[in-house]
Amino acid sequence: MTGTWNVVLTDTGSNQPTYTFGLNIAQGGNALTAQDAIYTGTIVYGNSCFNYPSDTGVGSFAGSSLSMTVTDPSTKADIQISGTLNAAATQVQGTFTFPQIIEGTRLMVLCGGDSGTATLTRQ
């Protein structure tokens, strides 16, 4: 899993990505850590709920299964990604969830509540 990856997250029912960003993933045994990297895809998608370029990630990789939480330290938003690495070790296909971020005093949903497909492609 070590290397630089383009991450594309697409909400269920959407025909275009919801979030796109790059991650530089390092692996030590089954443990994964990630730091923001330049996204090299054609179109960047996102919003103020999840800011790049400050992302960090922690997770695990066993066999061909990936599980990772990517965090935006500026908003404290967490996106959970899980998936399976293909045999060529060039792409992970799976799912993501982005729980709602609620402003406590007014119980107003600020953002999040997204889920759908996740694709990580080695740059």
N, C-alpha and C positions, 0 to 999 in steps of 0.2 A: 504493500500500500504506500510505501514511501514515494514521494514525488509531488508534483504540482498538478492539481485537478481543477477543471471547470465544473461548477455545481449549478444545476438547473432544477428548480423546484416549480412544479406546475399544480395549481389548485385543481381538485376534482371538478370536472365539468368545464374547465377553461381550455381554450384553444391556443393560448400563448402562456409563456412562463410568468410566474408571479415574482420570483426572486432568482437572480443569477449572480454568482460571485465566484472568486477563485480561492482555493485553499492549498497551502503547502503542508502536506501531511508527513509526519515523521512516525516511525514505528519502532518500538522497543519491546521485543517479545510480542505479547498480545495487546499491549497498550498503544494507543494512538494519541498524538497531540497534533494540533493544527494551528497555523497562523494564516492571516489573510495573505492572499497572493493576487496578482493581476489576473482578472478574468479575460481570456483571449477569445471568447465567443463573439458573435457578430452584433448582438443587441443586448444591452444591459437593462434588466428589469428590477424594480424594487420600489420601496417607499421609505418614509421617515421612521417607520417602526423598526426597521432592521438596517442599520447603517454600516456601510463598508467605508473605509478599509480597516476597521479595528477588530474584526472577528477573531475569536479564538475557539478552539475545539478540543474536546477530550472524548475518548471513546475506546472501543476495543475491536479487535479483528481476530477471528478464530476460524480456521478452515477457509471458507470463502465468504463468511458473514461479517458484515460491518455494522456497528452500532455506534453512533456519535451524537453528542450534543454540541451544537455550534452556538456561541454566545456573542452578543453585541454588548460589550461592556458599557457603552454610553447610554443604552436604554434598558439594560438588564434583560433583554429579550433572548429567549432560548428557542432554538429550532432543533427538534430531534429528528435524526435521519437513520434509517436502517435499510440494509440492502444486501445484495449478493454480487460479488466480484465475478466477472466472466472468466472463462478459461484462458483467454489471451492476456488477462490482467490489465485491460485497457478501459474497462467501463464497469460501473456499479449501477444496477437497477434496483429500485426499491421504493420506499415511501417516506414521507415527512409529515410531521405535525408541528404546528406553531400555536401553542396555547394562547388564549386571550390574555391581553394585558388590560387590567381594570384599574381605573383611577378610584382609589378607595373611598373618598368622602362622598362622591356622587354616584358611585357604583356604575360609572360610565365605561363602556368598552372603548379603549383607546385604539387598539389594533390587535392583530393576531386572529385566532380562530380559524387558521388556514390548515388544510391538510390535502394530501394528494400524492403525486408521483415525484420521485427524486431520481435524477440521473447524474452521476459523477463520471466525467470523461477525462482520462489522463491527457495532459497537454503535451 
